[in-house]
Amino acid sequence: MATFVLPRRDLAAVPVLSLLRGLGHALMAAFIFFACFAFSDTSPYDIVAIPTIVLWVLLGVRLHRGAVPVVLVLLVFVGATVVALMPYLDEDLSAIWTVQLCYLAITGIFFTLFFSDGTDRRVEAALKVYTASTLLSAVLGIGGYLELIGNEDLFAKYGRAAGTFQDPNVFGSFLTLGALYLMHNLLTGRARRPLLSGLGLGILLAGVFLSFSRGSWGGTLVVAGLMVLMVYRTSAPRLRRRIVLLAALTAGFGAVALVGLLSVGTVGETFAKRAAVTQDYDEGETGRFGNQIRGIGMLIEDPLGMGPLRWRRTFNLEPHNSYIGAFSNGGWVGGVAFVFLVLMTSRVGFRLMSQDTPYRRHAQIVFPALLMFFLQAMQIDIEKWRHVYMMLGIVWGLEAARVRWLATGEA
């Protein structure tokens, strides 16, 4: 069942071990919460990451059979990128970018190992902490947009809410998992304080809207619909009426709130501008789409790709497409590994959401949010977004637990 076990000896009765485990859980909570602080390339998230990972490796994390595929594919993905870096080691930006990618892949593997044991309890705790993080960022983003707190560039950028992020697009998408968690609890009657959960959901959806991110808008609508559909399909008949009613009420309140927001200041004007299918920078031979068309032809002829972070040297812009970026940064091997990672994770995610196992509920919350990032990867670069690797780790931790549960009957 387990292919790797860090020796822990028989220390269960030692009080020090209990204290270290308590510290480990506290560090893990801080690790996840700090995901919302992305003002710069280095954040509190990264400062907490190293002691958290080291401590839990010492306490004992296991690589279960069900998680082996994602670990192998991540290693191939980053390995191909490292190989593609070799001719450009003298370029500081390319080297730093590759080191950061390797670090994020390590966090993804760690999250997978961590959530493979004590899965239900650990994932639930992680989702609560993550939702608190999204609420803080949303409140700051909304306050910054309305000029209630901070200066013009602190919590809002380019006339859009940005919260604790440099990019409003990342901010809007970051909030989606928290919104799905609150929505799922409301639909299934798990919310202990429905009014507070409803208020929190409203704050998060307002934050998504005021980010004026087309990808976040569309992605949130699509995956929220997917989650509601999966909850409906897998619920008892007596709960289905509740689900339909609450979903209708949420849609109705959302429509009323949208009308209200559009009447505030310049919201309506910004909405009309951002709602366009394409922007100025998308169009033309040297726009985003033109660059992608020309770049694909170049990549087909070069199995080794352009090298990490070197697309911008040719086109003066990032590819704004993680699939194209994977082939550019890591060659054919890196690109195929990334595509395979997305496809096999999607297969696992849909199975987790459908099968009647102890892990279905959490899968119905986390996988739709991760699927949104996979879809957004077609129009933005997500491979450096920290929280994507956390969600990837949770999904594969759930899969490892599911495989173990089917084999042993132990959750």
C-alpha positions as CSV (number, residue, x, y, z in Angstrom):
1,M,0.0,0.0,0.0
2,A,2.8,2.4,0.9
3,T,5.9,2.7,-1.2
4,F,7.8,5.0,1.1
5,V,7.5,5.4,4.9
6,L,9.7,7.7,6.9
7,P,10.8,5.8,10.0
8,R,9.1,7.2,13.1
9,R,9.8,4.5,15.7
10,D,7.5,4.0,18.6
11,L,7.3,7.5,19.9
12,A,3.5,7.7,20.2
13,A,3.7,8.0,24.0
14,V,6.3,10.7,24.1
15,P,4.7,14.1,24.9
16,V,7.3,15.9,22.8
17,L,5.9,14.2,19.7
18,S,2.4,15.5,20.5
19,L,3.7,19.0,20.9
20,L,5.5,18.7,17.6
21,R,2.4,17.5,15.9
22,G,0.5,20.4,17.3
23,L,3.2,22.8,16.0
24,G,3.0,21.0,12.7
25,H,-0.8,21.6,12.4
26,A,-0.3,25.3,13.4
27,L,2.4,25.8,10.8
28,M,0.2,24.0,8.2
29,A,-2.7,26.4,9.0
30,A,-0.4,29.4,8.6
31,F,1.0,27.9,5.4
32,I,-2.4,27.7,3.8
33,F,-3.7,31.0,5.2
34,F,-0.7,33.0,3.9
35,A,-1.6,31.9,0.4
36,C,-3.6,35.1,0.1
37,F,-0.5,37.3,0.6
38,A,0.9,37.6,-2.9
39,F,2.1,41.2,-3.0
40,S,5.5,40.1,-4.2
41,D,7.4,37.0,-5.5
42,T,8.4,36.2,-1.9
43,S,5.6,36.2,0.7
44,P,4.9,34.9,4.2
45,Y,3.6,31.7,2.5
46,D,7.1,31.0,1.3
47,I,8.7,31.8,4.6
48,V,6.5,29.3,6.4
49,A,6.8,26.7,3.7
50,I,10.2,25.3,4.5
51,P,9.8,24.7,8.3
52,T,6.3,23.2,7.6
53,I,7.5,20.8,5.0
54,V,10.7,19.8,7.0
55,L,8.8,19.3,10.2
56,W,6.1,17.1,8.6
57,V,8.7,15.0,6.8
58,L,10.4,14.4,10.1
59,L,7.0,13.6,11.7
60,G,6.3,11.2,8.9
61,V,4.5,11.5,5.6
62,R,3.8,8.6,3.2
63,L,3.6,8.2,-0.5
64,H,0.6,5.9,-1.1
65,R,0.0,4.0,-4.3
66,G,-2.8,6.2,-5.4
67,A,-0.6,9.3,-5.4
68,V,2.3,7.9,-7.3
69,P,1.1,9.1,-10.8
70,V,1.0,12.8,-9.9
71,V,4.4,12.7,-8.2
72,L,6.0,11.0,-11.3
73,V,4.4,13.4,-13.7
74,L,5.4,16.5,-11.7
75,L,8.9,15.2,-11.6
76,V,9.0,14.7,-15.4
77,F,7.4,18.2,-15.9
78,V,10.0,20.1,-13.8
79,G,12.8,17.8,-14.9
80,A,12.2,18.6,-18.6
81,T,12.1,22.3,-17.7
82,V,15.4,22.0,-15.9
83,V,17.0,20.3,-18.9
84,A,15.6,23.0,-21.2
85,L,17.3,25.6,-18.9
86,M,20.8,24.1,-19.4
87,P,21.8,26.3,-22.4
88,Y,20.6,29.4,-20.5
89,L,22.1,29.0,-17.1
90,D,23.8,32.4,-17.4
91,E,20.4,34.1,-17.6
92,D,19.4,35.0,-14.1
93,L,15.6,35.4,-14.8
94,S,15.3,32.0,-16.4
95,A,17.3,30.3,-13.7
96,I,15.3,32.0,-10.9
97,W,12.0,31.2,-12.6
98,T,13.0,27.5,-12.9
99,V,14.0,27.3,-9.3
100,Q,10.6,28.8,-8.3
101,L,8.8,26.2,-10.4
102,C,10.7,23.4,-8.8
103,Y,9.9,24.8,-5.4
104,L,6.2,25.0,-6.2
105,A,6.2,21.4,-7.6
106,I,7.8,20.3,-4.3
107,T,4.9,22.0,-2.4
108,G,2.5,20.2,-4.6
109,I,4.1,16.8,-3.8
110,F,4.1,17.7,-0.1
111,F,0.5,18.6,-0.1
112,T,-0.3,15.3,-1.8
113,L,1.6,13.3,0.9
114,F,0.1,15.4,3.7
115,F,-3.5,15.0,2.6
116,S,-3.1,11.3,1.9
117,D,-3.4,10.5,5.6
118,G,-6.0,11.7,8.0
119,T,-7.6,12.9,4.8
120,D,-11.1,14.0,5.8
121,R,-10.0,15.8,8.9
122,R,-7.0,17.5,7.3
123,V,-8.9,18.6,4.2
124,E,-11.8,20.0,6.2
125,A,-9.4,22.0,8.3
126,A,-7.5,23.3,5.2
127,L,-10.7,24.4,3.6
128,K,-11.8,26.4,6.6
129,V,-8.4,28.1,6.8
130,Y,-8.4,28.8,3.1
131,T,-11.9,30.2,3.2
132,A,-10.8,32.6,6.1
133,S,-7.9,33.6,3.9
134,T,-10.2,34.4,0.9
135,L,-12.6,36.4,3.1
136,L,-9.7,38.6,4.4
137,S,-8.5,39.2,0.8
138,A,-12.0,39.9,-0.5
139,V,-12.8,42.4,2.2
140,L,-9.5,44.2,1.6
141,G,-10.1,44.1,-2.2
142,I,-13.6,45.5,-1.9
143,G,-12.5,48.1,0.6
144,G,-9.6,49.1,-1.7
145,Y,-11.8,49.3,-4.8
146,L,-14.4,51.5,-3.0
147,E,-11.5,53.6,-1.6
148,L,-12.4,52.9,2.0
149,I,-9.0,51.5,3.0
150,G,-5.5,51.8,1.7
151,N,-4.3,53.9,-1.2
152,E,-5.1,53.5,-4.9
153,D,-2.4,50.9,-5.6
154,L,-2.5,48.9,-2.3
155,F,-5.7,46.7,-2.6
156,A,-6.9,47.8,-6.0
157,K,-5.1,48.1,-9.3
158,Y,-6.0,49.3,-12.8
159,G,-9.4,50.4,-11.5
160,R,-10.1,46.8,-10.3
161,A,-10.2,45.1,-6.9
162,A,-6.9,43.2,-6.3
163,G,-7.0,42.4,-2.6
164,T,-3.7,41.1,-1.4
165,F,-2.5,40.2,-4.9
166,Q,-0.5,41.9,-7.6
167,D,-2.9,40.9,-10.3
168,P,-6.7,41.3,-10.1
169,N,-7.1,38.1,-12.3
170,V,-5.3,36.0,-9.7
171,F,-7.3,37.6,-6.9
172,G,-10.6,36.9,-8.5
173,S,-9.8,33.2,-9.1
174,F,-8.3,32.8,-5.7
175,L,-11.7,33.5,-4.1
176,T,-13.6,30.8,-6.0
177,L,-12.6,27.8,-3.7
178,G,-13.8,29.7,-0.6
179,A,-17.1,30.5,-2.3
180,L,-17.6,26.9,-3.3
181,Y,-16.9,25.7,0.2
182,L,-19.5,28.0,1.7
183,M,-22.0,27.2,-1.1
184,H,-21.6,23.5,-0.7
185,N,-22.2,23.7,3.1
186,L,-25.3,25.8,2.5
187,L,-26.7,23.4,-0.1
188,T,-26.1,20.3,2.0
189,G,-27.2,21.9,5.4
190,R,-23.8,21.6,6.9
191,A,-23.4,25.4,7.6
192,R,-23.7,25.9,11.4
193,R,-24.5,29.6,10.9
194,P,-26.3,29.9,7.6
195,L,-26.7,33.6,7.8
196,L,-22.9,34.2,8.3
197,S,-22.1,31.6,5.6
198,G,-24.5,33.4,3.2
199,L,-22.9,36.8,4.1
200,G,-19.4,35.4,3.5
201,L,-20.5,33.9,0.2
202,G,-21.9,37.3,-0.9
203,I,-18.6,39.0,0.0
204,L,-16.6,36.5,-2.0
205,L,-18.8,36.7,-5.0
206,A,-18.6,40.5,-4.8
207,G,-14.9,40.3,-4.7
208,V,-14.9,38.0,-7.8
209,F,-17.1,40.5,-9.7
210,L,-15.1,43.6,-8.7
211,S,-11.9,41.9,-9.9
212,F,-13.3,42.4,-13.4
213,S,-11.5,39.3,-14.5
214,R,-13.3,37.6,-17.4
215,G,-11.7,34.3,-16.6
216,S,-12.8,34.5,-13.0
217,W,-16.3,35.4,-13.9
218,G,-16.8,32.7,-16.4
219,G,-14.8,30.1,-14.4
220,T,-16.7,30.7,-11.2
221,L,-20.1,30.4,-13.0
222,V,-19.1,27.2,-14.8
223,V,-17.6,25.4,-11.8
224,A,-20.3,26.5,-9.4
225,G,-22.9,25.1,-11.8
226,L,-20.8,21.9,-12.0
227,M,-20.7,21.6,-8.2
228,V,-24.4,22.1,-7.8
229,L,-25.1,19.5,-10.5
230,M,-22.9,16.9,-8.9
231,V,-24.3,17.6,-5.4
232,Y,-27.8,17.2,-6.9
233,R,-27.0,14.0,-8.7
234,T,-25.4,12.4,-5.6
235,S,-28.0,13.5,-3.0
236,A,-31.0,11.8,-1.6
237,P,-34.3,12.8,-3.1
238,R,-35.3,14.7,0.1
239,L,-32.3,17.0,-0.3
240,R,-32.8,17.7,-4.0
241,R,-35.7,20.1,-3.5
242,R,-33.5,22.0,-1.0
243,I,-30.6,22.2,-3.4
244,V,-32.8,23.5,-6.3
245,L,-34.5,26.1,-4.0
246,L,-31.2,27.4,-2.5
247,A,-29.5,27.4,-5.9
248,A,-32.4,29.5,-7.3
249,L,-32.3,31.8,-4.3
250,T,-28.6,32.3,-4.7
251,A,-29.0,33.1,-8.4
252,G,-31.8,35.5,-7.6
253,F,-29.9,37.3,-4.9
254,G,-26.8,37.4,-7.2
255,A,-28.8,39.1,-9.9
256,V,-30.1,41.7,-7.5
257,A,-26.6,42.3,-6.1
258,L,-25.2,42.6,-9.7
259,V,-27.7,45.3,-10.5
260,G,-26.8,47.1,-7.3
261,L,-23.1,46.9,-7.9
262,L,-23.5,48.2,-11.5
263,S,-25.1,51.3,-10.1
264,V,-22.1,52.1,-7.9
265,G,-19.6,54.7,-9.2
266,T,-17.8,53.6,-12.4
267,V,-18.6,49.9,-11.9
268,G,-20.9,49.8,-14.9
269,E,-18.4,51.5,-17.2
270,T,-15.6,49.1,-16.2
271,F,-17.9,46.1,-16.5
272,A,-18.9,47.1,-20.0
273,K,-15.2,47.4,-21.0
274,R,-14.1,44.2,-19.4
275,A,-17.0,42.1,-20.6
276,A,-15.9,42.4,-24.2
277,V,-14.8,39.0,-25.6
278,T,-11.3,40.4,-26.5
279,Q,-9.2,43.4,-25.4
280,D,-6.9,45.5,-27.4
281,Y,-3.8,43.5,-26.3
282,D,-5.5,40.3,-27.6
283,E,-5.8,41.3,-31.2
284,G,-3.5,41.8,-34.2
285,E,-0.4,39.9,-35.4
286,T,1.6,41.1,-32.4
287,G,-1.3,40.6,-29.9
288,R,-1.7,37.7,-27.6
289,F,-3.5,35.4,-30.1
290,G,-1.2,36.4,-33.0
291,N,1.9,35.6,-30.9
292,Q,0.4,32.3,-29.9
293,I,-0.3,31.3,-33.5
294,R,3.2,32.2,-34.6
295,G,4.8,30.6,-31.5
296,I,3.0,27.3,-32.0
297,G,4.6,26.9,-35.4
298,M,8.0,27.6,-33.9
299,L,7.5,25.1,-31.1
300,I,6.5,22.3,-33.5
301,E,9.9,22.6,-35.2
302,D,11.8,22.7,-31.9
303,P,11.5,19.6,-29.6
304,L,13.6,21.3,-26.8
305,G,11.3,24.4,-26.8
306,M,12.5,28.0,-26.3
307,G,13.7,27.5,-22.7
308,P,12.3,28.7,-19.4
309,L,10.9,32.3,-19.6
310,R,12.3,32.9,-23.0
311,W,9.0,33.2,-24.9
312,R,9.0,36.9,-23.8
313,R,12.4,37.4,-25.5
314,T,10.8,36.6,-28.9
315,F,7.4,38.2,-28.5
316,N,7.9,40.8,-25.7
317,L,4.9,39.2,-23.9
318,E,4.2,36.1,-21.9
319,P,2.3,33.4,-23.8
320,H,-0.8,33.8,-21.5
321,N,-1.5,30.2,-22.1
322,S,0.0,27.6,-19.7
323,Y,-0.3,24.8,-22.2
324,I,1.7,26.7,-24.9
325,G,4.0,27.9,-22.1
326,A,4.7,24.3,-20.9
327,F,5.9,23.4,-24.4
328,S,7.9,26.6,-24.7
329,N,9.6,26.3,-21.3
330,G,10.1,22.6,-21.2
331,G,10.0,21.4,-24.8
332,W,7.9,18.6,-26.0
333,V,8.5,16.4,-22.9
334,G,7.5,19.2,-20.5
335,G,4.5,20.2,-22.6
336,V,3.2,16.6,-22.9
337,A,3.8,16.1,-19.1
338,F,1.7,19.2,-18.3
339,V,-1.2,18.2,-20.6
340,F,-1.1,14.7,-19.1
341,L,-1.1,16.1,-15.6
342,V,-4.3,18.0,-16.4
343,L,-6.0,15.1,-18.1
344,M,-5.3,12.5,-15.5
345,T,-6.2,14.9,-12.7
346,S,-9.5,15.7,-14.4
347,R,-10.2,12.0,-14.8
348,V,-9.5,11.4,-11.1
349,G,-11.4,14.5,-10.0
350,F,-14.6,13.5,-11.9
351,R,-14.4,10.0,-10.4
352,L,-14.0,11.3,-6.9
353,M,-17.0,13.6,-7.3
354,S,-19.2,10.7,-8.6
355,Q,-18.3,7.6,-6.5
356,D,-19.9,7.0,-3.2
357,T,-16.9,7.2,-0.9
358,P,-16.0,9.1,2.3
359,Y,-14.1,11.6,0.1
360,R,-16.9,12.6,-2.4
361,R,-18.0,15.7,-0.5
362,H,-14.6,17.3,-0.4
363,A,-13.9,16.4,-4.0
364,Q,-17.1,18.1,-5.0
365,I,-15.7,21.3,-3.5
366,V,-12.0,21.2,-4.4
367,F,-11.9,19.6,-7.9
368,P,-14.3,22.1,-9.5
369,A,-12.1,25.0,-8.3
370,L,-9.0,23.2,-9.7
371,L,-10.8,22.5,-12.9
372,M,-11.4,26.3,-13.3
373,F,-7.7,26.8,-13.2
374,F,-7.2,24.1,-15.8
375,L,-9.6,26.0,-18.0
376,Q,-8.1,29.4,-17.3
377,A,-4.7,28.0,-18.2
378,M,-5.9,28.4,-21.8
379,Q,-5.8,32.2,-21.5
380,I,-3.4,32.9,-18.6
381,D,-0.2,31.6,-17.1
382,I,-1.1,29.6,-13.9
383,E,2.0,27.5,-13.4
384,K,3.4,30.0,-10.8
385,W,0.1,30.3,-8.8
386,R,0.8,28.9,-5.3
387,H,-2.7,27.9,-4.4
388,V,-3.1,25.8,-7.6
389,Y,-0.5,23.3,-6.2
390,M,-2.4,23.1,-2.9
391,M,-5.6,22.2,-4.7
392,L,-3.7,19.7,-6.9
393,G,-2.3,18.1,-3.7
394,I,-5.7,17.9,-2.1
395,V,-7.3,16.2,-5.1
396,W,-4.5,13.6,-5.3
397,G,-4.5,13.2,-1.5
398,L,-8.2,12.4,-1.8
399,E,-7.4,9.9,-4.6
400,A,-4.7,8.2,-2.5
401,A,-7.2,7.9,0.4
402,R,-9.9,6.5,-1.9
403,V,-7.6,3.8,-3.3
404,R,-6.6,2.9,0.3
405,W,-10.2,2.8,1.4
406,L,-11.2,0.5,-1.4
407,A,-8.3,-1.8,-0.6
408,T,-8.7,-1.9,3.2
409,G,-12.0,-0.4,4.0
410,E,-10.3,2.1,6.3
411,A,-11.0,5.8,5.8
